[in-house]
Amino acid sequence: MKARVLFATITGNNEDVADIIVDEFEKAGVDTTKEDIIDIDAMDINPAETDILVVVAYTFDKGTLADEALDFYDDMQDVNWTGLIYGVAGSGDVFYGQDYGMAVDLLEQHFDAFTGATRGAAGVKVNLSPDAEATSALRAFAQQLLVAAQTN
């Protein structure tokens, strides 16, 4: 099984989120690649070569998606990822109230509307950096993605 974990970060929090997911996949024997989303062209992701795709993006000003993820997000409208299992996680700050973690919601909506990929787990929103509770949630998230990929 192969997984790709794409992340966008300014503070390093989302790379920490990605590392927890990658660690869980690797413990299960999954060949996993962690990549900065700004370096990835959505059109180059092939479901025949990737079983699980995870996007980890932070929420920016007023609930918007990270600038580094915008090209990827836009290109998702033109892909066919049927057969791919996906999951979304990301950091935000509860200080921003209703805008907290909106990047996770935006990405899940885009995946569902355009890509043909199957959601393998509900998105995980992390307040700032992963604490013990968030780490546990991220590990469970990764396990759910693994189960979904194994039954796909």
CORZI-V794554 format. One line per field, one symbol per residue. ss: DSSP state (h for helix, s for strand, l for the rest). phi: phi as a letter, one per 20 degrees, with the letter a starting at -180 (. if undefined). A space follows every 10 residues. Layout:
ss=???
phi=???
//
This chain:
ss=lsssssslll llhhhhhhhh hhhhhhhlll sssssshhhl lhhhllllll lsssssllss hhhsslhhhh hhhhhhhhll llllssssss sslhhhhhhl lhhhhhhhhh hhhhhllssl lllsssslll lhhhhhhhhh hhhhhhhhhh hl
phi=.cccddccbd enffffffff fggffffene fcddcfffed egfeedffdc eccddcceed glnefggfef fggffffddc dgneecbccr ebcggelfeg mfgfffffff gffcenfdfe affdddfmdf efffffffff gfffffffff ef
//
